Amino acid sequence: MESHKKQFGFLFAMFAALLVPRLAFAEAITSSSFSGVITAITSQLSVSTVAEVLTYAAGLAVALVFFWWGVRKALRVLMSAFRKGRMSV
């Protein structure tokens, strides 16, 4: 356990040694820095794409809930049969 702490400490020290000099000379981040990203995102987003993503997400959530319910039900029935001695391996 002690060696893991030393390894983590060494990695942290190396990361800090690499990062600190870069932060000293970093430029200020302004809104113009993100203008290209914002333009790209807003050109790809529309009401129809957001609605499509929400529809797929809702359908996937319903499917996962039914799958989870089915697995729990099957396990409950199987374990009940084993406990009552009606099924054997």
C-alpha positions as CSV (number, residue, x, y, z in Angstrom):
1,M,0.0,0.0,0.0
2,E,2.8,2.3,0.8
3,S,4.4,1.9,-2.6
4,H,1.1,3.0,-4.3
5,K,1.2,6.2,-2.3
6,K,4.8,6.8,-3.4
7,Q,3.9,6.2,-7.0
8,F,0.9,8.5,-6.8
9,G,3.0,11.2,-5.2
10,F,5.6,10.8,-7.9
11,L,3.1,11.1,-10.7
12,F,1.5,14.1,-9.0
13,A,4.8,15.8,-8.7
14,M,5.6,15.1,-12.3
15,F,2.3,16.4,-13.5
16,A,2.7,19.6,-11.4
17,A,6.2,20.1,-12.7
18,L,4.9,19.9,-16.3
19,L,1.8,22.0,-15.7
20,V,3.0,24.9,-13.5
21,P,5.4,26.5,-16.1
22,R,2.7,26.3,-18.7
23,L,0.2,28.1,-16.5
24,A,2.7,30.9,-15.9
25,F,2.7,31.9,-19.5
26,A,-0.9,31.0,-20.4
27,E,-3.0,33.5,-22.3
28,A,-6.3,34.8,-21.0
29,I,-9.3,33.0,-22.3
30,T,-11.9,35.3,-23.9
31,S,-15.2,34.8,-25.6
32,S,-13.5,35.1,-29.0
33,S,-11.5,31.9,-28.1
34,F,-14.7,29.9,-28.1
35,S,-16.4,31.6,-31.1
36,G,-15.4,28.8,-33.5
37,V,-16.7,26.1,-31.2
38,I,-20.0,28.0,-30.6
39,T,-20.5,28.6,-34.3
40,A,-19.9,24.9,-35.0
41,I,-22.3,23.8,-32.3
42,T,-25.1,26.2,-33.2
43,S,-24.9,25.3,-36.9
44,Q,-25.4,21.6,-36.0
45,L,-28.2,22.1,-33.5
46,S,-31.8,22.6,-34.4
47,V,-35.2,21.9,-32.8
48,S,-35.5,18.7,-34.8
49,T,-32.2,17.3,-33.8
50,V,-32.8,18.0,-30.1
51,A,-36.3,16.4,-30.4
52,E,-34.7,13.4,-32.2
53,V,-32.1,12.9,-29.4
54,L,-34.8,13.2,-26.7
55,T,-37.0,10.7,-28.5
56,Y,-34.2,8.2,-28.8
57,A,-33.2,8.8,-25.1
58,A,-36.7,8.3,-23.9
59,G,-37.1,5.1,-26.0
60,L,-33.8,3.7,-24.7
61,A,-34.8,4.5,-21.1
62,V,-38.1,2.7,-21.5
63,A,-36.4,-0.3,-23.0
64,L,-33.8,-0.4,-20.2
65,V,-36.5,-0.2,-17.5
66,F,-38.5,-3.0,-19.1
67,F,-35.3,-5.1,-19.4
68,W,-34.4,-4.4,-15.8
69,W,-37.9,-5.4,-14.7
70,G,-37.9,-8.6,-16.7
71,V,-34.5,-9.7,-15.4
72,R,-35.6,-9.1,-11.8
73,K,-38.9,-10.9,-12.4
74,A,-37.2,-13.9,-14.0
75,L,-34.6,-14.1,-11.2
76,R,-37.4,-13.9,-8.6
77,V,-39.3,-16.7,-10.2
78,L,-36.2,-18.9,-10.6
79,M,-35.0,-18.4,-7.0
80,S,-38.5,-19.0,-5.7
81,A,-38.6,-22.3,-7.6
82,F,-35.3,-23.3,-6.2
83,R,-36.3,-22.5,-2.6
84,K,-39.5,-24.5,-2.9
85,G,-37.7,-27.4,-4.4
86,R,-39.7,-27.5,-7.6
87,M,-36.6,-27.0,-9.8
88,S,-33.1,-28.6,-9.6
89,V,-29.9,-28.2,-11.5
